[in-house]
Amino acid sequence: MKSPNVPLAERMRPSALDNLAGQQHLTGKGSILRTAIENGSVPSMILWGPPGTGKTTIANIIAHTLKVPFFQLSAISSGVKDVRDVIEQARQQQRAILFIDEIHRFNKGQQDALLGAVEKGIITLIGATTENPSFEVNAALLSRCQVYVLKSLSNEELVSLLQEVMVKDEWLRNMSIDLKETEALINISGGDARKLLNLFELVVNISSGMQPGQVVITDDLVMQVAQNKIALYDKQGEQHYDIISAFIKSMRGSDPNGAVYWLARMIEGGEDVKFIARRMLIFASEDIGNANPNALLLANTTFDAVNKIGYPESRIILSQCATYLASSVKSNASYEAINLAQAAISKYGDLPVPMHIRNAPTQLMKNMDYGKGYKYAHSFQGNFADQEYLPYKIANTKFYDPGINARENELRKYLKEKWGDKYGY
């Protein structure tokens, strides 16, 4: 018996929050989003999370629960005219929801077309994105939306979902299925419920065709099917994250050969050039930092350049930057410094600013000794004045410890000359 034409993931798409797999932090009893939906006061929002975590489903549930007109656009195939047409239709309604999938693919003009309608309440916007909205959504639009972060489903949630569909889906429940092993299904799906269900349906379909009767799901069977049917590079799936991880680790390990290979894998798979360039920009500061400040400059220039050039020529610029970063001396001292400083804030809370380095723009503040005793560094020899800049409770704490390399050795020497034994440089 062949499976229906509608994919399993679509057949099993829930219409109520209680049936949604995962995301209990957003949709569980008493959660912020669930409370808003139940109260009928849903704000415009951006749903940010990996593929197959329920972004589209949540949008559909909201529309179904509120019983309001629901419009859906894909940022891949829609333009400003489509957005304006929907807004015009929404004006005729008292309330309407506009769901935009992959909203990060909208350019500035397309996003700007939404602003007025969102601000006036003509539409309630629900945008879905797999990319960080801080980078991909205009600040003006982002400020008018709540951002909700969705998480990849856990192994337990994925297994539970499989067991549920075998009972609830009409096609599956009429079959004899022995879910003997699940590791391969879980690993390949990478927390993506849609990918899991569609792969599961494919395996059941092929298995039932080869051996009528009971279907026994094993890891070997799943891998056999997957190797034939799953793309080598899925820009929104598990390999997206695995390959960028291999790329970063190759650069961190100072292997330009590994770095350029994984870069080529992403290029051949059609990965977004901005995604690759952005990760190199972060890497330049996190893993190289002050050991070679030029790395950040080159990475930033690369980010600007590939946005102007695009494929295929941008591959050359990406390769230049990747091989340079991989071949550069490394230091994560700046990264460790901010981690330690944030840990101190978490531990001690908001410690008061020492009086001598407070700003004193008014006479009242001056009378209260704001800024009293502050030493202006440029008024002293060597442009340095020995004074405390940290809150008194954590005075003398060293957060930045320069790495052992030529450039940071110079920084260490300078700091040692100025501060003596204060910070242990």
Backbone torsions as a table, in degrees:
resi	resn	phi	psi	omega
1	MET	NA	121.5	-178.5
2	LYS	-76.9	153.1	177.7
3	SER	-73.4	156.5	178.8
4	PRO	-61.7	164.4	-179.5
5	ASN	-68.8	-33.3	178.6
6	VAL	-75.4	127.3	-178.8
7	PRO	-58.2	150.4	-178.7
8	LEU	-55.5	-42.8	-178.5
9	ALA	-59.8	-35.5	179.4
10	GLU	-77.0	-38.6	178.8
11	ARG	-62.8	-32.6	-175.3
12	MET	-97.3	8.4	-179.5
13	ARG	-62.8	120.5	-176.0
14	PRO	-72.2	153.2	177.9
15	SER	-112.1	5.2	178.3
16	ALA	-140.2	149.1	-177.1
17	LEU	-60.6	-33.2	-177.9
18	ASP	-63.5	-21.3	-178.1
19	ASN	-99.3	1.4	-178.8
20	LEU	-78.2	132.3	178.8
21	ALA	-80.1	129.8	177.7
22	GLY	71.9	-167.7	176.8
23	GLN	59.6	34.1	-179.6
24	GLN	-62.8	-27.3	179.1
25	HIS	-65.3	-21.9	179.6
26	LEU	-104.5	-37.0	-170.0
27	THR	-117.0	-1.3	178.3
28	GLY	-70.7	169.4	-179.8
29	LYS	-55.5	128.1	177.8
30	GLY	81.4	-0.7	-180.0
31	SER	-72.3	162.2	-175.0
32	ILE	-61.7	-50.2	-175.7
33	LEU	-68.6	-41.6	179.5
34	ARG	-62.0	-43.1	179.3
35	THR	-60.9	-41.4	179.4
36	ALA	-63.4	-41.8	-179.9
37	ILE	-65.4	-45.8	-178.8
38	GLU	-64.3	-30.5	179.1
39	ASN	-85.1	-6.8	-179.3
40	GLY	71.3	20.2	-177.0
41	SER	-117.9	56.1	-175.8
42	VAL	-78.0	125.6	178.5
43	PRO	-83.2	166.4	168.1
44	SER	-62.8	144.0	-172.3
45	MET	-150.2	159.3	170.5
46	ILE	-116.3	123.1	176.2
47	LEU	-97.8	112.3	-174.3
48	TRP	-113.4	122.8	178.8
49	GLY	179.0	169.3	-179.9
50	PRO	-62.2	165.6	178.1
51	PRO	-61.8	149.6	173.5
52	GLY	70.5	25.0	-179.3
53	THR	-105.8	-1.0	172.9
54	GLY	111.7	16.4	-176.9
55	LYS	-64.3	-51.1	179.5
56	THR	-65.4	-38.9	-180.0
57	THR	-61.9	-44.6	179.1
58	ILE	-61.0	-41.6	178.4
59	ALA	-60.6	-43.4	179.5
60	ASN	-65.9	-39.7	179.5
61	ILE	-63.8	-41.6	179.0
62	ILE	-60.1	-47.3	-179.3
63	ALA	-64.1	-41.2	-179.4
64	HIS	-65.5	-41.2	-178.0
65	THR	-70.0	-42.6	-177.2
66	LEU	-81.2	-14.7	-179.9
67	LYS	55.6	51.8	178.9
68	VAL	-121.7	158.3	177.6
69	PRO	-56.5	139.7	-174.1
70	PHE	-126.1	120.4	177.6
71	PHE	-113.3	142.1	-178.6
72	GLN	-132.2	131.2	176.3
73	LEU	-129.0	150.6	172.3
74	SER	-107.0	128.5	-178.3
75	ALA	-64.5	-18.5	-179.6
76	ILE	-71.3	-39.6	-172.0
77	SER	-113.3	-0.4	-176.1
78	SER	-109.4	151.4	178.9
79	GLY	-124.8	-170.6	-178.9
80	VAL	-59.4	-39.2	-179.5
81	LYS	-60.6	-41.6	179.6
82	ASP	-63.7	-40.8	179.3
83	VAL	-62.9	-45.3	-178.7
84	ARG	-66.3	-35.9	178.1
85	ASP	-62.7	-42.7	179.4
86	VAL	-65.5	-43.2	179.9
87	ILE	-60.7	-40.6	179.5
88	GLU	-64.5	-40.7	176.4
89	GLN	-65.6	-37.6	-178.6
90	ALA	-67.1	-28.3	178.7
91	ARG	-60.1	-29.1	-177.8
92	GLN	-77.3	-12.2	-178.9
93	GLN	-103.7	159.0	175.2
94	GLN	-73.7	-30.5	-178.5
95	ARG	-156.4	142.3	179.2
96	ALA	-150.5	150.1	176.9
97	ILE	-109.9	132.9	173.5
98	LEU	-114.4	116.7	177.8
99	PHE	-101.8	125.3	178.4
100	ILE	-119.0	111.9	178.5
101	ASP	-79.8	140.9	-179.6
102	GLU	56.2	49.0	-175.7
103	ILE	-61.4	-21.1	178.7
104	HIS	-64.3	-16.8	179.5
105	ARG	-85.2	-8.1	174.5
106	PHE	-72.0	136.8	176.2
107	ASN	-82.0	179.9	-174.9
108	LYS	-60.3	-42.3	-179.0
109	GLY	-63.1	-40.9	178.9
110	GLN	-66.9	-40.0	178.6
111	GLN	-68.7	-38.7	179.6
112	ASP	-62.0	-30.4	-179.2
113	ALA	-65.1	-18.7	-179.2
114	LEU	-86.9	-23.0	-167.9
115	LEU	-53.8	-55.0	-175.2
116	GLY	-60.3	-43.6	-178.2
117	ALA	-66.5	-36.7	177.7
118	VAL	-68.8	-44.4	-176.4
119	GLU	-65.3	-36.8	-178.3
120	LYS	-86.1	-5.4	178.7
121	GLY	79.8	14.5	177.5
122	ILE	-64.5	-37.8	175.1
123	ILE	-130.1	150.8	165.8
124	THR	-99.9	114.0	-176.2
125	LEU	-86.2	132.7	169.2
126	ILE	-123.8	109.1	178.8
127	GLY	-104.1	141.1	177.5
128	ALA	-115.1	135.9	-179.8
129	THR	-149.8	145.8	173.9
130	THR	-97.1	-5.6	-177.8
131	GLU	-107.8	155.6	-179.2
132	ASN	-59.0	115.1	-177.7
133	PRO	-62.9	-21.6	177.8
134	SER	-61.6	-30.5	179.2
135	PHE	-93.1	-33.5	-166.0
136	GLU	-105.0	-12.4	-179.6
137	VAL	-114.9	133.5	-179.2
138	ASN	-53.2	140.2	-178.2
139	ALA	-57.3	-38.5	-178.4
140	ALA	-64.2	-42.3	179.0
141	LEU	-72.5	-39.7	-178.7
142	LEU	-62.3	-36.3	-178.8
143	SER	-67.6	-18.1	-180.0
144	ARG	-96.2	4.2	-176.4
145	CYS	-126.8	148.8	167.9
146	GLN	-85.0	142.1	177.1
147	VAL	-106.6	123.3	177.5
148	TYR	-115.0	128.3	-176.7
149	VAL	-98.0	123.7	177.5
150	LEU	-98.6	147.3	-177.2
151	LYS	-109.4	152.4	172.4
152	SER	-60.8	145.3	-179.6
153	LEU	-70.8	143.0	178.3
154	SER	-73.5	164.5	177.7
155	ASN	-57.3	-41.6	-178.8
156	GLU	-64.6	-40.5	179.3
157	GLU	-66.3	-36.9	179.6
158	LEU	-68.8	-43.5	178.2
159	VAL	-63.4	-41.7	178.6
160	SER	-61.9	-37.6	179.0
161	LEU	-64.4	-42.6	178.0
162	LEU	-60.7	-45.1	-179.9
163	GLN	-63.9	-35.4	-179.5
164	GLU	-68.6	-43.6	-176.9
165	VAL	-68.7	-29.9	178.8
166	MET	-65.9	-23.6	179.3
167	VAL	-92.2	-39.0	-171.2
168	LYS	-89.7	-32.0	-176.9
169	ASP	-75.9	130.1	-175.0
170	GLU	-60.5	-41.6	-178.9
171	TRP	-67.8	-45.5	-176.2
172	LEU	-70.0	-38.5	-175.7
173	ARG	-70.9	-13.7	175.4
174	ASN	-89.8	5.1	179.1
175	MET	-114.1	157.6	176.8
176	SER	-98.0	103.4	-175.0
177	ILE	-117.6	126.3	175.2
178	ASP	-107.3	103.7	-179.9
179	LEU	-81.2	79.3	-171.6
180	LYS	-73.7	-43.4	-178.5
181	GLU	-135.3	144.7	-176.7
182	THR	-126.3	-6.6	-172.3
183	GLU	-58.3	-45.1	-178.1
184	ALA	-66.0	-41.8	177.1
185	LEU	-59.0	-44.8	-178.1
186	ILE	-66.4	-46.3	-176.5
187	ASN	-63.8	-43.6	-177.4
188	ILE	-69.9	-35.6	-178.4
189	SER	-71.2	-28.6	176.4
190	GLY	58.7	37.3	178.7
191	GLY	82.5	6.4	-178.1
192	ASP	-98.4	107.2	-176.4
193	ALA	-63.7	-40.2	-179.9
194	ARG	-62.7	-44.7	179.4
195	LYS	-64.9	-38.7	179.1
196	LEU	-61.4	-49.7	-176.3
197	LEU	-66.5	-40.1	-179.7
198	ASN	-69.6	-35.9	175.8
199	LEU	-67.8	-42.9	179.3
200	PHE	-59.3	-44.4	179.0
201	GLU	-62.9	-40.7	179.6
202	LEU	-63.0	-44.1	179.8
203	VAL	-63.6	-44.4	179.7
204	VAL	-63.3	-42.5	-179.1
205	ASN	-61.0	-48.8	-178.3
206	ILE	-67.4	-42.8	-178.4
207	SER	-64.4	-42.6	-179.0
208	SER	-67.8	-28.0	177.7
209	GLY	-73.8	-33.7	-179.0
210	MET	-80.1	-40.6	-176.0
211	GLN	-133.5	88.5	178.5
212	PRO	-57.1	145.5	-177.1
213	GLY	114.3	-136.7	-178.5
214	GLN	-75.9	135.5	176.9
215	VAL	-99.1	121.3	179.3
216	VAL	-108.8	114.0	-178.3
217	ILE	-88.3	113.9	176.6
218	THR	-121.3	163.6	178.4
219	ASP	-62.8	-39.4	179.7
220	ASP	-62.4	-42.3	178.9
221	LEU	-63.3	-44.7	-179.5
222	VAL	-62.3	-44.8	-179.9
223	MET	-64.1	-37.6	179.2
224	GLN	-62.7	-44.7	178.7
225	VAL	-69.2	-43.8	-175.2
226	ALA	-63.3	-40.4	-178.3
227	GLN	-62.7	-28.0	-179.6
228	ASN	-89.0	-26.2	-168.5
229	LYS	-112.9	-20.8	-173.9
230	ILE	-95.3	134.5	-177.5
231	ALA	-61.3	152.7	-179.5
232	LEU	-65.6	-31.8	-179.0
233	TYR	-141.5	117.7	179.9
234	ASP	-109.8	110.3	-174.7
235	LYS	-60.8	-19.6	-178.4
236	GLN	-120.0	13.9	-177.5
237	GLY	-114.8	-161.1	-174.2
238	GLU	-60.3	-41.8	-175.6
239	GLN	-66.5	-26.8	174.4
240	HIS	-53.5	-44.9	-177.4
241	TYR	-81.9	-36.5	179.6
242	ASP	-65.6	-42.3	-175.4
243	ILE	-75.2	-37.8	175.9
244	ILE	-65.9	-32.7	175.9
245	SER	-64.3	-44.3	178.5
246	ALA	-64.1	-37.2	178.9
247	PHE	-63.7	-49.1	-179.7
248	ILE	-64.0	-44.9	-178.0
249	LYS	-65.8	-32.3	176.7
250	SER	-66.7	-42.8	177.8
251	MET	-66.6	-42.1	178.8
252	ARG	-62.0	-34.3	179.9
253	GLY	-84.1	8.5	177.8
254	SER	59.3	40.1	177.2
255	ASP	-117.4	94.5	-179.5
256	PRO	-64.8	-24.5	-179.7
257	ASN	-70.1	-46.9	175.7
258	GLY	-62.5	-41.4	-177.8
259	ALA	-61.3	-45.6	-176.2
260	VAL	-72.9	-27.8	176.3
261	TYR	-66.2	-49.6	-179.1
262	TRP	-67.9	-30.8	173.7
263	LEU	-61.8	-44.7	179.5
264	ALA	-62.4	-37.9	177.6
265	ARG	-59.9	-42.7	179.8
266	MET	-68.5	-40.0	179.4
267	ILE	-63.5	-46.2	179.6
268	GLU	-63.2	-29.3	179.3
269	GLY	-84.5	-2.1	178.2
270	GLY	77.7	26.7	179.9
271	GLU	-60.4	148.9	178.9
272	ASP	-63.8	123.9	-177.8
273	VAL	-61.6	-32.6	179.4
274	LYS	-65.7	-36.5	178.7
275	PHE	-63.2	-46.3	-180.0
276	ILE	-63.5	-48.3	-177.1
277	ALA	-64.8	-36.9	179.8
278	ARG	-65.0	-40.4	179.1
279	ARG	-65.5	-34.9	176.9
280	MET	-69.9	-33.8	177.9
281	LEU	-64.5	-44.0	176.6
282	ILE	-64.2	-43.9	-178.4
283	PHE	-59.6	-41.3	-177.0
284	ALA	-58.0	-33.7	178.9
285	SER	-88.9	-42.2	-175.7
286	GLU	-69.7	-40.4	-171.2
287	ASP	-109.7	-10.9	178.8
288	ILE	-118.9	-51.1	173.8
289	GLY	54.0	-134.4	-175.2
290	ASN	-76.8	-4.2	174.5
291	ALA	-66.6	-27.5	177.3
292	ASN	-157.4	84.2	-177.3
293	PRO	-58.1	-23.7	179.4
294	ASN	-63.5	-24.2	-179.5
295	ALA	-60.4	-42.6	179.6
296	LEU	-65.8	-38.9	179.2
297	LEU	-63.9	-44.6	-179.5
298	LEU	-66.7	-41.7	179.8
299	ALA	-63.8	-39.8	178.8
300	ASN	-66.3	-41.1	177.2
301	THR	-64.6	-38.3	177.8
302	THR	-61.8	-44.1	179.3
303	PHE	-58.2	-44.6	179.4
304	ASP	-66.4	-42.1	-174.3
305	ALA	-67.1	-46.2	-176.1
306	VAL	-68.5	-25.3	175.7
307	ASN	-68.5	-29.6	179.0
308	LYS	-83.0	-34.3	-171.1
309	ILE	-89.7	-50.8	-176.6
310	GLY	74.0	178.4	177.9
311	TYR	-72.4	152.2	-0.1
312	PRO	-91.8	-12.7	-172.9
313	GLU	-64.9	-26.3	-177.3
314	SER	-63.5	-18.3	178.4
315	ARG	-59.5	-32.3	-178.8
316	ILE	-69.6	-43.3	-179.8
317	ILE	-65.8	-43.1	178.2
318	LEU	-61.5	-40.4	179.7
319	SER	-65.6	-41.5	178.4
320	GLN	-59.5	-47.1	-177.5
321	CYS	-67.9	-44.3	-177.7
322	ALA	-62.0	-43.8	-179.1
323	THR	-69.9	-33.6	177.2
324	TYR	-66.6	-47.0	-179.3
325	LEU	-62.8	-41.0	179.8
326	ALA	-65.3	-33.9	-175.7
327	SER	-88.2	-3.6	-177.2
328	SER	-82.2	152.3	170.7
329	VAL	-60.8	147.3	-172.7
330	LYS	-114.3	150.7	172.3
331	SER	-161.7	132.1	175.2
332	ASN	-110.2	23.7	-175.7
333	ALA	-61.8	-40.6	180.0
334	SER	-67.0	-40.0	177.5
335	TYR	-61.7	-45.6	179.3
336	GLU	-65.9	-35.0	-178.5
337	ALA	-62.2	-46.6	-178.5
338	ILE	-70.0	-32.8	176.4
339	ASN	-62.0	-45.3	-179.5
340	LEU	-66.1	-40.5	179.8
341	ALA	-64.5	-42.3	178.9
342	GLN	-67.5	-34.3	176.9
343	ALA	-64.4	-37.3	178.3
344	ALA	-65.7	-38.4	178.6
345	ILE	-66.1	-40.8	178.1
346	SER	-62.9	-36.2	-177.2
347	LYS	-78.3	-43.6	-172.1
348	TYR	-103.8	-9.9	-179.3
349	GLY	77.6	-161.1	-177.2
350	ASP	-85.6	88.4	180.0
351	LEU	-70.7	146.5	-178.1
352	PRO	-68.0	145.7	176.0
353	VAL	-72.3	130.4	177.5
354	PRO	-54.0	141.1	-173.4
355	MET	-57.4	-38.0	-172.1
356	HIS	-71.5	-17.1	178.0
357	ILE	-111.8	17.4	173.1
358	ARG	-81.4	154.6	177.4
359	ASN	-80.0	142.9	-178.2
360	ALA	-131.4	72.8	-177.0
361	PRO	-77.8	-14.9	-178.6
362	THR	-120.7	160.3	-180.0
363	GLN	-65.3	-35.8	179.0
364	LEU	-59.6	-43.4	179.6
365	MET	-65.1	-38.6	177.4
366	LYS	-63.5	-40.0	178.2
367	ASN	-64.5	-25.6	178.9
368	MET	-90.4	11.6	176.5
369	ASP	73.1	19.4	172.7
370	TYR	-64.3	128.2	177.4
371	GLY	80.7	-0.5	-177.3
372	LYS	-69.4	129.2	178.2
373	GLY	87.7	2.1	179.6
374	TYR	-68.2	134.7	178.4
375	LYS	-103.3	116.6	178.9
376	TYR	-75.3	112.5	-169.7
377	ALA	-54.0	-37.0	-175.3
378	HIS	-73.5	-8.7	177.6
379	SER	-87.5	-1.9	-177.0
380	PHE	-115.4	159.1	-178.9
381	GLN	-60.1	134.8	179.9
382	GLY	72.8	13.7	-179.3
383	ASN	53.3	41.3	-178.0
384	PHE	-143.5	134.0	176.0
385	ALA	-128.4	127.5	-177.7
386	ASP	-76.3	104.7	177.5
387	GLN	-152.9	166.5	-176.0
388	GLU	-90.8	131.5	179.9
389	TYR	-110.9	-8.8	179.7
390	LEU	-97.4	157.0	171.8
391	PRO	-55.4	146.2	-171.7
392	TYR	-59.8	-31.7	-178.1
393	LYS	-65.3	-27.4	179.8
394	ILE	-118.9	26.5	178.8
395	ALA	-55.6	145.1	177.7
396	ASN	73.3	8.1	180.0
397	THR	-77.6	131.8	178.3
398	LYS	-97.6	119.3	174.3
399	PHE	-100.6	-42.6	-178.2
400	TYR	-96.1	117.5	177.9
401	ASP	-118.2	100.3	-175.3
402	PRO	-52.3	142.6	178.5
403	GLY	-70.1	169.8	178.4
404	ILE	-93.0	90.6	177.3
405	ASN	-160.0	167.6	-171.1
406	ALA	-55.6	-50.5	-175.5
407	ARG	-68.6	-45.1	-178.0
408	GLU	-75.9	-21.2	171.4
409	ASN	-64.0	-35.3	176.3
410	GLU	-66.2	-41.3	178.3
411	LEU	-64.2	-41.5	179.4
412	ARG	-61.7	-43.3	179.9
413	LYS	-61.6	-43.9	179.5
414	TYR	-61.9	-47.2	-178.7
415	LEU	-64.5	-36.5	178.3
416	LYS	-64.7	-41.9	179.3
417	GLU	-62.3	-38.6	-175.5
418	LYS	-81.0	-45.0	-170.7
419	TRP	-100.4	-6.6	-179.2
420	GLY	60.9	-126.7	-178.0
421	ASP	-94.5	3.3	-174.0
422	LYS	-53.6	-47.9	-176.7
423	TYR	-107.9	0.3	178.9
424	GLY	74.3	32.0	-179.2
425	TYR	-75.9	NA	NA
